Amino acid sequence: MAQPHDVARLTRLSDEALMELVAAGDSAALAQLYDRHSRVVYGLALRMLGTAEPAEEVVQETFWRIWKRAVTFQTGNSFLPWMFGIARNLCIDELRRRQVRPASASNGEEALANVPDQQQDVEQSTLEIERRRLITSALADLPADQREVIELAYFGGLSQREIADQLQSPLGTIKTRIRLGLQKLKQALLHYGIDAIDH
């Protein structure tokens, strides 16, 4: 457990460095990650689920799973896609539960339409997994500030304005980082035979 005088140091650490501390049982490092990212996880969950209460539950469960699964986080990987993957899967689970127990006048109907069919073509699913792996690999080679904004856009589904608010940076700065990052990312993905990423 980090002492109070360590809080300033924690705020300067990267997400990935904080995850190393979380894996060692440091709850203060988890609290720092929660402070940084709970709002954006809530925004993602609210968009997918449509109502506040289940979105809040997704936030709590996401960070509980981050705590419990911290030792499985691979050093060298990027934290944001991993976190968003946990949150998105929790949302999909909730939407599937609603399919089993339909709620009257559910606000999640539109999001339900986007839930992947469990019977989808296996080959297409495999290609999508490989595509995401290559994108994640290409992202890892970007400068940290450019990688962060693209991860928030691609994995978190945030708008440029939402990213600016999340990072407390000018909108113009965010637009520049995204533009430069996408240019570099496009070149890297062309090398893998991927023409573009969807957003």
Contacts in CASP RR format, 6 or more apart in sequence:
PFRMAT RR
TARGET T0000
AUTHOR 0000-0000-0000
METHOD contacts of the structure
MODEL  1
MAQPHDVARLTRLSDEALMELVAAGDSAALAQLYDRHSRVVYGLALRMLG
TAEPAEEVVQETFWRIWKRAVTFQTGNSFLPWMFGIARNLCIDELRRRQV
RPASASNGEEALANVPDQQQDVEQSTLEIERRRLITSALADLPADQREVI
ELAYFGGLSQREIADQLQSPLGTIKTRIRLGLQKLKQALLHYGIDAIDH
1 26 0 8 1.000
1 27 0 8 1.000
1 28 0 8 1.000
2 9 0 8 1.000
2 10 0 8 1.000
2 21 0 8 1.000
2 26 0 8 1.000
2 28 0 8 1.000
2 29 0 8 1.000
6 28 0 8 1.000
7 28 0 8 1.000
7 32 0 8 1.000
10 18 0 8 1.000
10 21 0 8 1.000
10 28 0 8 1.000
10 29 0 8 1.000
10 32 0 8 1.000
11 32 0 8 1.000
13 21 0 8 1.000
13 29 0 8 1.000
13 32 0 8 1.000
14 79 0 8 1.000
14 144 0 8 1.000
15 33 0 8 1.000
15 36 0 8 1.000
15 37 0 8 1.000
15 78 0 8 1.000
15 79 0 8 1.000
15 80 0 8 1.000
16 75 0 8 1.000
16 76 0 8 1.000
16 77 0 8 1.000
16 78 0 8 1.000
16 79 0 8 1.000
18 29 0 8 1.000
18 30 0 8 1.000
18 32 0 8 1.000
18 33 0 8 1.000
18 79 0 8 1.000
19 29 0 8 1.000
19 33 0 8 1.000
19 66 0 8 1.000
19 70 0 8 1.000
19 73 0 8 1.000
19 79 0 8 1.000
20 75 0 8 1.000
21 28 0 8 1.000
21 29 0 8 1.000
22 29 0 8 1.000
22 30 0 8 1.000
22 33 0 8 1.000
22 66 0 8 1.000
22 67 0 8 1.000
22 70 0 8 1.000
23 70 0 8 1.000
23 71 0 8 1.000
23 73 0 8 1.000
25 70 0 8 1.000
27 67 0 8 1.000
30 63 0 8 1.000
30 66 0 8 1.000
30 67 0 8 1.000
30 70 0 8 1.000
33 63 0 8 1.000
33 66 0 8 1.000
33 79 0 8 1.000
33 83 0 8 1.000
34 63 0 8 1.000
37 80 0 8 1.000
37 83 0 8 1.000
38 59 0 8 1.000
38 63 0 8 1.000
39 166 0 8 1.000
40 152 0 8 1.000
40 156 0 8 1.000
40 158 0 8 1.000
40 162 0 8 1.000
40 166 0 8 1.000
41 58 0 8 1.000
41 59 0 8 1.000
41 62 0 8 1.000
41 63 0 8 1.000
41 83 0 8 1.000
41 84 0 8 1.000
41 87 0 8 1.000
42 55 0 8 1.000
42 56 0 8 1.000
42 58 0 8 1.000
42 59 0 8 1.000
43 55 0 8 1.000
44 84 0 8 1.000
44 87 0 8 1.000
44 88 0 8 1.000
44 91 0 8 1.000
44 156 0 8 1.000
44 157 0 8 1.000
44 158 0 8 1.000
45 54 0 8 1.000
45 55 0 8 1.000
45 56 0 8 1.000
45 58 0 8 1.000
45 59 0 8 1.000
45 87 0 8 1.000
45 90 0 8 1.000
45 91 0 8 1.000
46 52 0 8 1.000
46 55 0 8 1.000
47 111 0 8 1.000
47 157 0 8 1.000
48 88 0 8 1.000
48 91 0 8 1.000
48 92 0 8 1.000
48 95 0 8 1.000
48 108 0 8 1.000
48 111 0 8 1.000
49 55 0 8 1.000
49 58 0 8 1.000
49 91 0 8 1.000
49 94 0 8 1.000
49 95 0 8 1.000
49 107 0 8 1.000
49 108 0 8 1.000
49 111 0 8 1.000
50 107 0 8 1.000
50 108 0 8 1.000
50 111 0 8 1.000
51 107 0 8 1.000
51 108 0 8 1.000
54 94 0 8 1.000
58 87 0 8 1.000
58 90 0 8 1.000
58 91 0 8 1.000
58 94 0 8 1.000
59 87 0 8 1.000
61 90 0 8 1.000
62 83 0 8 1.000
62 86 0 8 1.000
62 87 0 8 1.000
62 90 0 8 1.000
65 86 0 8 1.000
65 90 0 8 1.000
66 83 0 8 1.000
66 86 0 8 1.000
69 86 0 8 1.000
73 79 0 8 1.000
73 82 0 8 1.000
76 140 0 8 1.000
77 136 0 8 1.000
77 140 0 8 1.000
78 136 0 8 1.000
78 139 0 8 1.000
78 140 0 8 1.000
78 147 0 8 1.000
78 151 0 8 1.000
80 148 0 8 1.000
80 151 0 8 1.000
80 152 0 8 1.000
80 155 0 8 1.000
80 156 0 8 1.000
81 136 0 8 1.000
81 139 0 8 1.000
81 151 0 8 1.000
81 155 0 8 1.000
84 151 0 8 1.000
84 155 0 8 1.000
84 156 0 8 1.000
85 155 0 8 1.000
91 111 0 8 1.000
92 115 0 8 1.000
92 116 0 8 1.000
95 108 0 8 1.000
95 111 0 8 1.000
95 112 0 8 1.000
95 115 0 8 1.000
96 115 0 8 1.000
98 106 0 8 1.000
98 108 0 8 1.000
98 112 0 8 1.000
99 112 0 8 1.000
99 115 0 8 1.000
106 112 0 8 1.000
116 125 0 8 1.000
131 194 0 8 1.000
134 189 0 8 1.000
134 192 0 8 1.000
134 194 0 8 1.000
135 154 0 8 1.000
135 185 0 8 1.000
135 189 0 8 1.000
135 194 0 8 1.000
135 197 0 8 1.000
138 185 0 8 1.000
138 188 0 8 1.000
138 189 0 8 1.000
138 192 0 8 1.000
139 147 0 8 1.000
139 150 0 8 1.000
139 151 0 8 1.000
139 185 0 8 1.000
140 147 0 8 1.000
141 184 0 8 1.000
141 188 0 8 1.000
142 150 0 8 1.000
142 181 0 8 1.000
142 184 0 8 1.000
142 185 0 8 1.000
143 181 0 8 1.000
145 177 0 8 1.000
146 177 0 8 1.000
146 178 0 8 1.000
146 180 0 8 1.000
146 181 0 8 1.000
146 184 0 8 1.000
147 181 0 8 1.000
148 167 0 8 1.000
148 177 0 8 1.000
149 163 0 8 1.000
149 167 0 8 1.000
149 174 0 8 1.000
149 177 0 8 1.000
149 178 0 8 1.000
149 181 0 8 1.000
150 178 0 8 1.000
150 181 0 8 1.000
150 182 0 8 1.000
150 185 0 8 1.000
152 158 0 8 1.000
152 162 0 8 1.000
152 163 0 8 1.000
152 166 0 8 1.000
152 167 0 8 1.000
153 159 0 8 1.000
153 160 0 8 1.000
153 163 0 8 1.000
153 178 0 8 1.000
153 199 0 8 1.000
154 197 0 8 1.000
154 199 0 8 1.000
157 199 0 8 1.000
158 166 0 8 1.000
160 171 0 8 1.000
160 174 0 8 1.000
160 175 0 8 1.000
160 178 0 8 1.000
161 171 0 8 1.000
163 174 0 8 1.000
163 178 0 8 1.000
164 170 0 8 1.000
164 171 0 8 1.000
164 172 0 8 1.000
164 173 0 8 1.000
164 174 0 8 1.000
167 174 0 8 1.000
185 197 0 8 1.000
186 196 0 8 1.000
189 195 0 8 1.000
189 196 0 8 1.000
189 197 0 8 1.000
END
